[in-house]
Amino acid sequence: MKQTPVDYQITKRVIEDFGLNDFGKATIREVVAISNQLEKETGAEFIHMEMGVPGLKPAQVGVDAEIKALQSGIAAIYPDINGLWQLKKEASRFIKAFINTDISPEHCVPVTGSMQGTYASFLTCGQCDSKKDTILFIDPGFPVQKQQIVVMGYKYESFDVYEYRGEKLQAILEKYLSKGNIAAIIYSNPNNPAWFCLTDSELKIIGEAATKYDTIIIEDLAYFAMDFRKELGSPFQSPYQPSVSHYTDYYILQISGSKAFSYAGQRIAVTAISDKLYNRTYTGLTQRYGGGTFGTVYVHRILYALSSGTSHSAQYALAAMLKAASDGTFDFVEETKEYGKRAARLKKIFKNHGFKIVYDHDLDDPIADGFYFTISYPGMTGGELMKELMYYGISAISLSTTGSRQQGLRACTSFIKPNQYDLLEERLAIFEKNNPR
């Protein structure tokens, strides 16, 4: 029996009690539950790297605005299903300021977090054309989005973009889109979990392919402007956040308050639907709902059925944060650079003990430091490594759950505490001794 920082027998029993046939397929929530139970039973402090939860204080400008709104009594009033006009206006302005894209305020719709925004987007896109019943994922990606597809009974296809960066992206997209069954394409940029950033040339390839095959793009911007290799935090100035919105007319942007503004607990985001898509009619939607455009169906049918609106007070908070960012009085990008600093330090510790960075390059550039990074260890699959690290009080998720075809783990920097760098160093030294390469 190996000597490990977390009691070996207790860890073995707790893992077995969860009855997971393939530990590498454990969900984020299952990994959290196992690590929390082990902390409770053993008293050992865990280094939590599994959950993508913000680890910074919420933006004060948002907190102040929400408190003021609550004190005015708006909690007693149902929010307008279309959204608070002030938020819609500031979302449109923010998109212009940091992406240099024009979307009308009317077409910027508050949602209960980007999770609801993507769910409603999938649902609407899949009803537009009866021949297009499949969502294409450019992976790796956020595991729960595939769970959303399963919940609604849709189909999906996916490919790991690891081998298809740059010009190679064109051929793989052609392969999938030429079948004629793809209703929408989704990806995140920066990427969760690999943290690569699709370039303007790659987004142009995606946009042109989508236009050719009349496919809607869902661009998940959960980690807005977090490519810290570029200075993306100056409003109305280049460089801007790269976006497919410059290369196609039919797209949806998901802009979350969770990571960029550390406002995850209030479940607030904006789904921004391009003007042409919002106003477009589809045969499938007309047959199902008796009329309406893509945008009006999205708001008045889908969102209304899901939640009858988004938290009233949180809309005031997001409006204030977006306004301050666009005014240049709140540098949200500078605030989030802390994640990059943590990633650089953590990656160095892992590499010092024989680990490799899986997605280590972004085309010809070294991968950026940010909210996530990916690790592997020689001779271990992602599932084996994920399970083994539990005995060392380190929890992360397998890349296989993200649609990646690579062996390794996704590690998140957000929960790392100042004292845990030394703790990680100590535990990985024991890990390396117990698992010689």
N, C-alpha and C positions, 0 to 999 in steps of 0.2 A: 504493500500500500504506500502510495506516494505521500510525502509530507507537503501539504499545500497550505497557503495562507488562510483559506476557509476550510473548516473541518471536512475531511474527505468523505467520511461515511454519511454525514448529514446531507452534504451536497448531493451525493449519489442517490440517497433516498428521496429527497425533494424532487429531483429531476425525474426519477422513475415514477413518482406518484402522479406526475402530470400526464403520464401515459402517452407521450408523443412518440409515434412510430419513427419519425424522422425529425430529429432535433433541429436540423438545418431549415426546416419549414415552419418553425415556431414563429408566431406573429409577434409584433412589437409588444403587444399587451401581455402575451404569455411570458415573454422574456422579463418584462417588468415585474409580473406577479412572482415569478421564480426568484428573481434577485431580491425583491422585497421580503419574501418569506425567509430566504436565507439570512438576510440581515437581522430579521426578527429572532430567528432560532439560534443563530451563532454569535450575534453581537458584532460581527465583522462589518466594517465599512465597505460598501461597494463603490466602485468607480463606474458610475452610470453613463454609458455611451450609446444606449439603445434608443432613447426617445429624442425626437427632434423638437424639444420644448425650449422656448427662449430662456436664456439664463441671465438676461439683463433686466434692469428696472424698466417698467413701462414708461413711455414718453410722458413727461409731466404735463405738457400742453394738452394732451388728450385726456388725462385724468382730470385736470381742472375743468375742461369743457364739459366733461360728462357729469361731474359733480354739480356744476352750475345748472345743467339741463335737468337733472333729477330734482334739484331744489326748486325749480320752476314748476314742477308738477307734471312733466311730460310722461312719467311712468304710468299715469292713469289713462293715457290716450293711445289708441292703436296707431302705429306708424302707417303712413301712406305706403301702399304696396309698391308704388313706383320709386319710393325712396325720398328722403329729405332733400329738398331742392338745393340747399346749401352744400350738401355732400356731393350731389350729382355735379354741381358746378365746379367744385374744387377737385373732384376726380378728373374731370375733363381737362382742367387746367394743369393738374399734376402730370397727366399723360403727355400733354404738350411740352411741359417744362423738362421732363426727364427722359422721354422717348422721342420727342419731336414728331408726334403723331396727332392728328386731329380726329377726335371722336366727340360728337355732340353730347352735351350734358344729359339730354333726355335718354341717351343710350348707355349711360353709366348707372348700373343698378346695384344697390346694396344687397348683400347676401350674408347669411349667417356663417361666415368664414368661407374660405375658398373650397372647403370640402362640399358645402352645399352648392357653391357656384359650379364646380365641376360636375356634380351629380345632375343638377338641372340642365347643364350644357349637354352632357351625354344623352340624357333623356330626350331633349328637344332635337338634337342632331339626328338621333336614330329614328325619329318619326317623320323626317322630311321627305324621304323617298323610300318606298317599300323595297326597292332593289338594293339599297344601301343599309345593311343591318349590322355592320361591324365597325368597331373602333380600333384604330391602329395606334399602338404605343411605340414611340421611339424610346427604347429602354437603355439603361436602367431607369427606374422611376419609382414613384411613391406607391408602395404596395397596396394601400387602401383603395386607390383609384380602380384597381382591377377588382377588388371586392365590391365596389359600387356597381361595376358592370355585371358581376355575378348576381347581385341582389336584384337588379332590374331585369335579369334574364336576357341580356344582350350578348352578342358575340364579340370577341376581340382577337386581334393578332398582334404580334410584337416581334421586334428584332433588337438585338444588342448592338448599339451603334459603335461599340469598341473597335470593330474592324471596318467601319464604314464612314470614317470621318472624311471631310473634304469632298473632293469630286466623286469619291466612291458612294456618297450618299445618294446621288442621282439614280444610279442603277438599282439600288435596293428599293428605293421608293417607287420606281417604275414597276418593279416586280410585283409589289403589293397593290398599287393603285390601279394598274391595268386590268385587274380582275373585275373592277366596277362595283365592288361591294363595300368600299370603305366610305363611311359617312363622315368621319372626322379623324383627325390626327392629333395626338396630345404628346407633349414633352414639357420638361421643366428646364428653365435657363436663368441662372446657373442650375446645374443638374443636381437633383437629389437621387442617388447618393454619391455619385462619382465626383461631383463638383467641377466637371469640365464645363466650358461655356461655348455654346454654338456661336460661330462667327457670323458676321454679316453675309459672307459668301455662302455659308451653309444655309442660313435662313432664306437667302434668295433662292437656293435650290428647292427648299421645302415649299416656299411660297409659289414658285412657278409650277411645281408638280401639282400642288393643290388646285391651282387655277386651271391647269390642263384637264384635270379629272373632276372638277367641280366638287371639291372636298373642303370641308370647313376645318380650320386650324384652331385648336384650343391651346393657347400659350400660357403655361402656368408660371407666373412671375412671383412665386412665394418668397424668393430670396432676391428681391428687387435690388439691383445696383450693387450686389455684393461681390462682384469680380474686382477685388481690391488691387489688382494690377493696373487698373485704370482709374482715373479720377472722374467718377460718375456722379458726384454729389453736387455739382453746380447747376442750379436751375436755368433753363433756357440757354445753356451753353454746351457745345460739343466737348468731350465725347458724350453720347447718349447711351442709355441702356439699349443694346441690340434687340431688335424685334422683327418678327415676320410681318408686322403691320405695314412695313415699308415695301413689301413685295407681293401682296395679294389683297384682294378686297373683302374676302369673306373669312373673318377671324373673330375670335373671342379672347380677350385678355383677362386673366384672373390676377387681381392685385390685392394681396392680403395685408391686413394690419398686424398679423401675428409675429412675423420675424423682423421685418424692417422697422416696426415701431414697438416691438415687444408687447403687443396688445392681444396676445393669444386667448386669454381668459374670457374676453368679452365677445368672441366669435363674430368678428366683423371683417368684411372684405367688400370689394367691388368687382362685379362682372361687367367688363366694358365690351359691348358688342359693336362691331364696326357699323358705320352708318348704312352701308349698302346691305349688309346681312340683316340688320335690325328691320329694315323696311322691305325685305324680300318675302314674297309669298312662295309657299311650297305646296305641291299637290297633296302630299301626305298629311300636312297639317290642316289643310282645308277640308279634306275628307274626314279627319278625326274630330276637328273642333268646329267645323262649319264656317271657317274663315279666319282672318287674322294674319299678321305677318310673323316672321320668326321671333322678333322682339316682343310683340304683344302676347304671343303664345307663351314665350319664356316667362314673362312677368305675370300676366293675368290668369294663366292656366296652371303652369308648372309651379312657379314659386308660391302662388296663392294656395295651391293644394298642399305644398310641402310645409309651409310655416306661417302663411298669412302675414308675411313681413319680417323685417329684421329689427332686432333690439333697438328701440327708439333712442335711448340715451347713448348707446355705442356709436350711432350714426353721427351724433354731435361730436363725439371724441375723434372719430376718423376724419371728419370734415376739418376740424381744427388742426390736426396733425398734417394733413395734406396741404392745407393753406400755409402753415408755417414753413413747411418744406419748400413750397413753390415761392414763397416770399423771400426765402434765403435766411430766415431767422432761426431755423432748426435744421442742423446738419445731421440728418438721420444716418447717412453713410458713415460719417466719422464715428458715431456711436457704435455701429455694428462691426467696426474693424477689430474690436476686441476678439471676435471669433477667429479672425485670421491669425492673430497673435497666439491664441491658444493652439490652433492647429499646427503652426510651425513648431512650437515647443513639443507638442505631443508626438508628432511624426518623427522628430529627432530621437525621442526616447524609444519608440517602437523600433526604428531602424537600428539603433544601437544594440538591440537585443535580437537581431536576426530577422525581423519582419521586413516585408516588402510593401511598397505602395502599389496597389493593383492598377488603378487608373492614375498613372504617374505623369502623363503628358497630355497637353491640350494641343493637338496637332504638333507643331514644332516647339512649343513652349512648355516649360515645366508647369504642372498643374498649380492652380492658385491655392492659397491657404484660405480656408473659410469655415463654414458651418459644419461641413462633413468632410471626411476623408475615408479612404478604403485601404484595408490592410490584409495581407496574407502571410502564411508561415510555411516554409518548405515541408513538403510531405503530408500536409493536412488539407482536407477539404474544408470548405466554409463551415459546414455543419459540425465537423470534428473540432475545428478551432473554436467555434462559438461555445460548444459544450465544455471544452477543456478550460477555457478562460473563466468559466463560472467558478471553478475550484480556486481561482486566484482573485476572486472578487472583482472581476471585470466583465461587464455585460455589454454586448453589442448584437447586431442582427446580421444574419447571413445575407450575402449578396444575391443568393438564389431567390429570395423573396421579393427582390426588386426587379426581376426580369433579366438580371445580368447572367451571362453564360460563363463568367469568370468565378474562380474559387477564392473566397475571401469574405471579409466582413465590412459593413458600414459602421463607422464610428462617428459619433456626434460630439462636438466640442462644448455644447451649451451648458451642461451641468458640472463641468470640471471646476473644482474648488482650488484655491491657491495651495492648500496643503497636499493636494493629491498628485502633484507632479513627482514629488519624492516618493510617495507611496507607490505610484505606478512603476517607478524605477526599481524599487525594492522587489515588487512582485514579479516583474518581468525578468529580473535576474534569476529568481527561483524558477520561473517558467522555463527559461532558457537552459538552466541546469538539468531540469527534469525532462526536457524535450530537446536533446542535442540534435543538431542538424546533421 
